[in-house]
Structures are given as C-alpha cells and as structure tokens.
C-alpha cells in the first residue's frame, strides 16, 4: 500500500511517511514489518498513506472544500480539515489500533440512510 508512491520522485509523500514513522517511534510504537499484519499497526499504516496523499495533493495546489471520513478514515479526514496535526493524527490512529486489538466483543458496522 503506497509502494508506488514511495518509489516515485514525489518527495512530499516520502517525507510525510518518514515524519509519521518518526512520530510513532517517538511514541514507542512497534516498528516495521509488523505494520501490515497487526491491527495496532495496520491502523496507523492506512492513516499514514491517507495523510501522505493529503499532503501530496495539497503540495500540488489541490485543497479540499469539504472532508468526509468513515471509520478509521475519519482520522485522516480530521487532519485534512485542519482539526489534527500530522503527529496527533498518527498517534490517534495508533491508539485506535491498540483499542481495536484489545476489543474482545464481536461487532460490525452498518450504513443507514
């Protein structure tokens, strides 16, 4: 996820991912390669890619007029809307992943409307 963007010459996406990784390391989150396999780290991985995309679009002059997020996408949505900093968003994503991992009750989501 995001591999092609990391390999491209778009330095904004790459620098965003590096910055978010540093914030997680500073918060003592486990490091790669566990990210893709464990809920506590797959949550911030998805959020990191979303934030990287937001930054890449903004660097290209694309600014949102409105922002919507669903489920964990709400975190990057809050970042895109200016309600959270990069650091706050990635830490919230990590903490959300920890909470999901600890959850023992089964459940599901529904869209009504």
N, C-alpha and C positions, 0 to 999 in steps of 0.2 A: 504494500500500500504506500503510494507516494514514491516508489523507487525511481520511476522515470523522472519525476520532478527533482529528486536528489541528484540524479546523474546529469541533468540539464545544466546549462550555464546560468540559470536563474539564481543568483546569489541571495536574493531576498528570501526565497523558500529555504534554502540551505542554512542561512544564518538564523532564521526563525527556529528551525528544528534544533540546531546546536544550542541556542539560547534556552529553549524549553527543556532540553536534556539537562543542561546545567542547573536549572531551577529544580528539577526532580532529584538530581544528585545531591544538591544542597539540602533538600528535604529528606534525604536518606532513603529515597525510593530504590528498590532493586534495579539493577541495570539490565541492558540487553544481554542475551537474546530472549529473555523471558517475556518481554512485552507482548508479543503476538499470542502467547499461549495462556496467560493468566489474566483473569478479569481485572485484578487490581492494576495491571499494566496495559491491558488492551484498551481500557477506557482512556487513559491519557494519550495513548498512541493515536487513536482516532481523533481526539481533540487536537493533538499536535498537528496532524495533517490538515485538519479544518482551519486551524489558526494560520498555518503556513499558506494555505490557499487564500485566506482573507488578506494576509499581508502582501502576497504576490499580486492580487487584484488591485489592492489599494496603491501599491507602488506603480502600477500601470495606469493609475488615474480612475479606476472603477471604484466608486463609493456607493454603498447601499442606501436606498431611500427608506427601506424598511427591512427588518430582520425577523426571521421566524426560525425557531429550533424545536426539534422534537426529541424527547428522551435525552440521551447524553449530548445531542446536538445543541441543546439549549445552552450549554456552557460556551461553546464557540460562538453561538448566537449572541450571548451576553457580551463576549469580547468584541464581536463585530459592531455591536451597538454602542460600545464605549463604556459599558457598565462594569467590566472587569479588565484588569491589566493582563498581559500575557502570563505573568507569573501567577497571579491569582487564579486565572482560568486553568492552568495546567495543574496546580495544586488541588483545586476543586475537583478536577477530573480524576486525579489520583485518589483523593479521599472518597469520591463516589464509588470508584472501583473497589476500594477496600470495604466499603459498606455493602456493596453487592456481593462480594465474596463471602462476607460473614452471614449473609441472609440465609436462613435455613428453611423458610416457608416458600412453597411454590406459588407462583402467580403468573399473571400475564397482563398485557396491555390491550386496550380497546380504543378504537376511534369512533366517536359517536357524533352524529351531526348531519 
